Amino acid sequence: MTDTKEESDGFFYPLSLGVVVVALVLAIAFVPRALPHGKMGGDAPDFTAELVANSPDKASFHLAEQRGHPVLLDFWATWCGPCKAQSPVVNRIAARYKDRGLVVVGMNTSDEEGMAAAYAKGHGLQFPMAYDRGNVAARAYDVENLPTMVLISKTGKLIAVRQGMTSDDELDRLVRSAL
């Protein structure tokens, strides 16, 4: 009988340890990041970025100048497959709410300079594109995955961050809540 007990303990210990390790990995993966997600409702980090497409009037985008308008920042790169799939959704949202005061800016980050303008033109994207030189804005918003959407209220407060693909319906719901 002792041999059977030792054999079963030998089997269940690694299995139990494996379950604990998997649970810890999953918990860490799904726990919200400390910044900026931990600051929802707090002030959105201010930044300035060079506009490189779809902005004939201005050379740069200053977040602080957008007070009074909700702002949607779309962090993306030309090499990012999910970003390419997401761009038509962002384009539709930008067109849909342009007359209601929504400011949408594509934040081309982690990419080579000069790529955003050609991509926007070639894919019919109409919203302004900014080049995030040195990933300054991406770091300020703790962007680790692309695409990442950041929604900022009319008063400059951080109200939503979505990493990965966001459906048209979900993005529409978020934007309407900010208008």
C-alpha positions in Angstrom: 0.0 0.0 0.0 2.8 2.4 0.8 4.2 2.1 -2.8 0.8 3.1 -4.2 0.6 6.2 -1.9 4.1 7.3 -2.9 3.3 6.8 -6.6 0.1 8.9 -6.3 1.9 11.6 -4.4 4.6 11.6 -7.0 2.0 12.1 -9.7 -0.2 14.7 -8.1 2.6 17.0 -6.8 3.9 17.9 -10.3 0.3 18.2 -11.6 -0.7 20.5 -8.7 2.4 22.6 -9.2 1.7 22.8 -12.9 -1.9 24.0 -12.2 -0.6 26.7 -9.8 2.0 27.9 -12.3 -0.6 28.1 -15.1 -3.0 30.0 -12.9 -0.3 32.5 -11.9 0.7 33.1 -15.5 -2.9 33.7 -16.5 -3.5 36.0 -13.6 -0.4 38.1 -14.5 -1.4 38.2 -18.2 -4.9 39.5 -17.4 -4.3 41.9 -14.5 -4.5 45.5 -15.8 -1.2 47.3 -16.1 -0.4 49.9 -13.5 0.1 52.7 -16.0 -2.0 54.3 -17.5 -4.8 51.8 -16.8 -4.4 52.5 -13.1 -5.0 56.1 -13.8 -8.4 55.9 -15.5 -10.1 59.2 -14.8 -6.8 60.9 -14.3 -5.2 63.5 -16.6 -4.1 62.1 -19.9 -0.4 62.6 -20.5 0.3 65.6 -22.7 2.5 65.4 -25.8 3.2 67.0 -29.1 3.8 65.0 -32.3 4.5 65.9 -35.9 1.5 65.5 -38.2 2.5 63.6 -41.4 -0.7 63.0 -43.2 -4.3 64.3 -43.6 -3.7 67.6 -41.9 -3.2 70.5 -44.3 -3.7 73.2 -41.7 -1.3 72.1 -39.0 2.3 70.8 -38.7 1.9 69.2 -35.3 -0.7 67.8 -32.9 -0.7 69.1 -29.3 -3.0 67.1 -27.0 -3.4 70.1 -24.6 -5.0 72.1 -27.5 -7.8 69.6 -27.8 -9.6 70.5 -24.6 -13.3 70.7 -25.2 -13.2 67.7 -27.7 -13.0 64.0 -27.0 -9.8 62.6 -28.5 -9.2 59.1 -29.9 -5.6 58.1 -30.2 -4.9 55.1 -32.4 -1.4 53.7 -31.8 -0.4 51.7 -34.8 2.5 50.7 -37.2 2.6 49.8 -40.9 4.1 46.4 -40.1 1.3 45.4 -37.7 -1.3 43.1 -39.2 -4.0 43.8 -36.6 -3.4 47.5 -37.0 -4.0 47.2 -40.8 -7.3 45.3 -40.1 -8.3 48.0 -37.4 -7.6 51.0 -39.6 -10.9 50.9 -41.6 -12.8 50.7 -38.3 -11.0 53.8 -37.0 -11.6 55.6 -40.4 -15.3 54.9 -40.2 -15.5 56.2 -36.5 -13.5 59.3 -37.5 -15.9 60.1 -40.3 -19.0 59.2 -38.3 -18.2 61.6 -35.4 -16.1 64.3 -37.1 -19.0 66.8 -37.1 -19.7 66.0 -33.4 -16.3 67.2 -32.3 -14.4 63.9 -32.1 -10.7 64.3 -32.7 -9.1 61.2 -34.1 -5.3 60.9 -34.6 -3.4 57.9 -35.8 -0.2 57.7 -33.8 2.3 55.9 -36.0 4.8 54.5 -33.5 7.5 51.9 -33.6 7.8 52.4 -37.3 10.2 54.0 -39.8 9.8 57.7 -40.4 7.8 58.4 -43.6 5.8 55.2 -43.6 2.5 56.6 -42.3 1.8 59.1 -45.0 2.1 56.6 -47.8 0.1 54.0 -45.9 -2.7 56.5 -45.2 -2.9 57.6 -48.8 -2.7 54.1 -50.2 -5.5 52.8 -47.9 -7.9 55.8 -48.1 -7.5 56.8 -44.5 -8.9 60.3 -43.9 -8.1 61.1 -40.3 -4.8 62.9 -39.3 -1.7 60.8 -38.8 1.1 61.8 -36.4 4.6 60.3 -36.3 5.5 59.3 -32.7 9.2 60.1 -33.0 11.2 58.1 -30.4 7.9 56.5 -29.2 7.5 59.3 -26.8 3.6 59.2 -26.8 3.5 55.4 -26.7 5.7 55.4 -23.6 3.6 58.1 -22.0 0.6 55.9 -22.4 2.4 52.6 -21.6 1.6 51.2 -25.1 3.1 47.7 -25.2 0.9 46.1 -27.9 -0.4 47.4 -31.2 -3.0 48.4 -32.0 -3.8 50.3 -28.9 -6.7 52.8 -28.7 -6.7 55.5 -26.1 -9.9 57.6 -25.5 -9.6 60.9 -23.7 -12.5 63.0 -22.5 -13.4 66.6 -23.4 -11.7 67.6 -20.1 -8.5 65.8 -20.8 -9.2 62.8 -18.6 -8.2 59.2 -19.6 -11.4 57.3 -20.0 -10.6 54.1 -22.0 -7.6 52.1 -23.2 -8.1 49.1 -25.5 -5.2 46.9 -26.6 -5.6 44.7 -29.6 -8.5 44.7 -32.1 -11.6 46.7 -31.1 -14.9 46.1 -33.0 -16.8 48.9 -34.7 -19.6 48.5 -32.2 -17.4 48.6 -29.2 -15.4 51.6 -30.5 -18.7 53.4 -31.4 -20.1 52.8 -27.9 -16.9 54.2 -26.3 -16.9 57.2 -28.5 -20.6 58.0 -27.9 -20.0 57.8 -24.2 -17.3 60.5 -24.5 -19.3 62.9 -26.8 
